[in-house]
Amino acid sequence: MVKVLKKIFTSIVVTVLVVQSAGAEQKTAEQLQQEMLLQRATQAVFWGMPAASMMALRRGIERDLGADFHDIVYMSQPMVARHTFLTANNQTPYVIAMLDTTQGPVVVEVPPASPKAIFFGSANDAWMVPVVDIGPRGEDAGKGGKYLFLPPGYDQPTPEDYLISRPATFHVYVALRPVAIGEGSMSDVVEYSKRLKVFPLAEAVNPEPNKYIDAYPLAWSTIPGFDLGFFQDIARIVAEEPVQPRDLAMMGMLSSLGIQKDKPFAPDEDMVNSLTQGAALAEAVLQENFLTPGRTTVTFWPDGQWGRFNLSPATLAGSFTFVDDTQLLIDERAQTFHWLTFPPKKLGKSSFYLVSMRDESGTLLDGHSAYQLQIPPGVPVSQFWSVNTYSTSTKSFITDVPKVGISSYEKESLQYNTDGSIDLYFGPDKSLVPAGRESNWLPTGENFFLMFRFYGPQPELFQKTWRMPDLKPL
């Protein structure tokens, strides 16, 4: 995939350079126009990345699940390979609801935490800006409550005893993880998920029962494509949502691409060509940044390959708005939402993620090779750890594999070493795994990367007195 993207990138760059080499005075008006449109289309992808990702989620929910706004999408089991979702985990199920406030305020009624299940999650606007956190670390503090989401510009009185949010967009997306606690089971978690309610404020006295849709049995795709559809999604966002002051300059550029407020998006053949080339170039740059050390991730342990997310202090302090005192951090925002979704409004201490894309020699992980990862004893977590494999190309689970993750929840089936360490194996063929260790294997088959999650991370992790080794080729 990397080679293919590099070829696309090289082809487009060569085309631009050939045009440039002729000299500005020799370019035709048509050549100049095409060059400008290619540049603007590429920048539009970077600018629109979070909104396009949210729209892809919405389209997937509508198309693959038959769900609509205010329906409750839940999962009776954690995600598996058929669920195409950016870097999802497969240890806890998800609950998602889409809100539409164009006709007035909408209520999300969250049940109080039970002895067996709690919610962790947030509501994001159509640009993936966190609006409010929900659950024990959210505004309801685990006591449950009625979250009221108001439309932009709403100036009517609001009722008491509601948790008020004023998102900048008419559409809001709620994503929650119901987590089992105490003696809670998966069935307890699913039952708890079905206690979530969504309804218009106008129907608060007697709301209609929600429609609950189990997404687990279905194939479900939610990731954006880098093609003409990307710009169709952006055009839909522009048509539906208020234009924010931070985006006025980009709106002026989008008009040259045929994307304008209150006007249909109907690109001709030449424009389609410019847009698709721009999308391909943007994807190639995003992918190159993703794979280049020090860009998307930065090294966590010295001289190692494991990395943490590379986010600026302004982003971490600013509730993932990607706005600081002087600028909108378009590149950082695009690079983040190229492979992540649903950031929290407030960063907590409930989890910490590390990513590995390379083996101990610094070579990118190859889906046709086999690797060993030895996790030392005493993983510094108060809850559990997990590791998932993801496609380097899609940033989602690898397709057509029977297993996409391993966690310490599976202690009874995993094979540990006598010192308490555990060897995990990654590769396309189970025959490469030592006999008796098959339960410690995750299949690949295409180029991949790992995400290791620490739930309830302990000081030894941040003090770096505990260290994860790098992957070793077999």
C-alpha positions, 0 to 999 in steps of 0.5 A, spaced: 500 500 500 505 504 501 508 503 494 502 504 491 501 511 495 508 513 493 507 512 486 500 516 486 504 521 490 510 521 485 505 521 479 501 527 481 508 531 483 511 530 476 505 532 473 505 539 477 513 539 476 512 538 468 507 544 468 511 548 472 518 547 468 515 550 462 515 557 465 509 561 468 509 565 461 508 559 457 502 556 461 495 556 458 489 559 462 487 552 463 493 549 465 493 554 471 486 553 473 487 545 473 494 547 478 490 551 482 484 546 483 489 541 484 492 545 490 485 547 493 482 540 493 488 537 496 488 543 502 480 542 502 481 534 504 486 536 510 481 542 512 475 537 512 478 531 515 474 531 521 467 533 518 468 527 512 470 522 518 463 524 521 459 524 515 462 517 513 460 514 520 453 517 519 452 514 512 455 507 515 449 508 520 444 509 515 446 505 509 449 499 513 444 499 519 438 502 517 438 507 523 436 514 523 437 520 528 435 519 535 435 511 534 440 507 539 445 503 535 448 498 540 453 492 540 451 485 543 458 483 543 465 487 542 467 489 534 470 484 530 473 484 523 467 485 519 466 492 523 470 497 519 471 503 524 477 507 525 482 504 531 476 501 535 477 497 541 474 489 541 474 489 548 468 493 550 462 494 545 459 501 543 453 505 543 452 510 538 446 515 537 446 521 532 442 527 534 438 532 529 437 539 533 434 542 526 427 542 529 429 544 536 433 541 542 434 534 543 435 530 550 440 524 551 437 521 558 443 517 561 442 512 566 445 512 573 451 507 573 449 501 576 453 496 580 455 492 574 456 497 568 458 504 567 458 509 561 465 512 558 464 517 552 462 523 549 458 527 545 462 531 539 459 536 534 459 535 526 466 537 526 468 532 531 469 537 536 468 534 543 461 538 546 461 534 553 463 528 556 458 523 559 459 518 565 463 518 571 468 522 568 463 526 565 458 532 567 453 527 570 459 524 574 456 517 574 449 519 577 445 519 570 442 525 568 438 529 562 443 532 557 440 537 553 443 539 546 441 546 543 441 548 536 446 553 534 443 560 536 438 558 540 435 563 545 429 560 548 429 559 556 431 552 558 428 547 563 431 546 570 435 540 572 438 539 565 445 538 563 445 544 558 450 543 551 451 548 546 454 545 540 456 549 534 453 544 529 446 542 528 448 535 528 451 531 534 454 524 535 454 521 541 459 515 542 459 511 549 463 505 551 458 501 556 464 497 561 462 492 566 464 493 573 464 488 579 461 482 577 458 485 571 457 481 565 456 482 557 449 481 558 449 486 564 452 491 559 448 490 553 442 491 558 445 497 561 446 500 554 438 499 552 437 504 558 439 510 554 434 514 551 434 520 546 428 524 544 426 531 542 425 536 548 418 538 545 416 530 547 419 530 554 413 529 557 411 523 553 417 521 549 416 515 544 420 509 545 427 509 542 428 504 536 434 499 539 439 496 533 444 491 534 450 492 530 454 486 532 451 481 527 452 486 521 457 488 516 458 496 518 463 501 514 464 507 517 471 510 514 471 516 509 474 514 502 479 519 499 475 520 492 469 524 489 465 522 495 469 526 500 467 532 497 460 530 496 460 529 504 464 536 505 458 539 500 453 536 505 456 539 511 457 546 508 449 545 506 447 543 513 451 546 518 453 554 520 459 557 517 464 558 523 468 564 523 474 560 523 472 557 516 471 563 512 477 563 508 476 556 506 469 557 504 472 562 499 477 557 496 471 551 496 467 556 492 472 555 486 471 547 487 463 548 486 462 547 494 458 553 496 452 554 501 445 554 498 448 551 492 448 544 489 454 541 488 455 538 481 462 538 478 463 537 471 468 532 468 474 536 469 472 538 476 471 531 478 478 529 475 481 535 479 478 533 485 480 526 485 487 527 484 487 532 490 484 527 494 489 522 492 495 527 493 492 528 500 491 521 502 498 520 500 501 525 504 497 523 510 499 516 509 507 518 509 506 523 515 502 517 519 508 512 517 514 517 518 517 517 526 516 524 529 510 526 525 503 522 527 507 519 533 513 520 537 517 515 541 515 514 548 521 510 550 528 512 548 531 508 542 525 504 542 519 504 536 513 504 541 510 511 540 505 516 543 500 520 539 504 527 537 499 532 539 501 539 541 500 542 548 495 547 545 491 541 543 491 537 549 489 543 553 484 546 548 479 540 549 481 538 542 478 544 538 485 544 534 485 552 535 490 556 539 491 563 540 493 564 533 491 559 528 487 553 526 491 547 527 489 544 520 495 539 519 495 537 526 487 536 526 487 532 519 493 527 521 489 526 528 482 524 525 485 521 519 486 515 524 482 517 530 475 518 532 471 521 538 476 525 542 474 527 549 472 534 552 477 533 558 483 528 558 482 523 564 487 518 567 482 512 565 487 510 559 493 511 555 495 508 548 501 506 545 502 505 537 508 501 534 509 501 526 516 498 526 520 492 529 526 493 533 530 494 527 526 500 525 523 496 519 515 497 518 511 491 520 509 487 514 503 483 514 507 477 510 512 476 516 511 473 523 513 477 529 514 476 537 512 481 542 514 479 549 510 483 554 514 483 561 510 481 567 507 487 572 504 491 566 502 497 570 495 497 570 489 497 575 484 494 570 486 491 564 491 491 558 489 490 551 493 490 544 489 490 537 492 489 530 490 494 525 491 495 517 496 500 515 492 502 509 485 503 512 486 504 520 481 499 521 481 492 523 484 487 518 479 484 514 477 477 514 481 475 520 478 471 526 481 475 531 483 482 532 485 483 539 488 480 545 487 482 552 488 480 559 481 479 560 483 472 556 488 470 562 485 463 562 486 462 555 493 465 554 499 462 555 504 465 560 511 464 561 514 462 568 516 469 570 509 472 568 511 475 562 507 473 555 509 472 548 504 474 543 505 472 536 503 476 529 503 473 522 499 471 517 500 463 518 498 460 525 504 454 523 509 460 525 507 460 532 510 455 537 506 449 539 501 450 544 501 458 544 496 458 538 491 462 543 497 468 543 497 469 536 493 475 532 493 474 524 495 479 519 496 478 512 496 485 510 501 491 513 499 492 520 500 496 526 499 495 533 495 499 538 497 497 546 492 500 551 493 501 558 486 501 562 488 504 569 495 506 567 499 506 573 505 511 575 511 506 573 508 507 566 509 514 566 516 514 570 518 509 565 521 504 570 517 499 566 518 498 559 515 494 553 520 491 548 519 492 541 517 487 536 522 481 534 521 478 527 521 471 527 
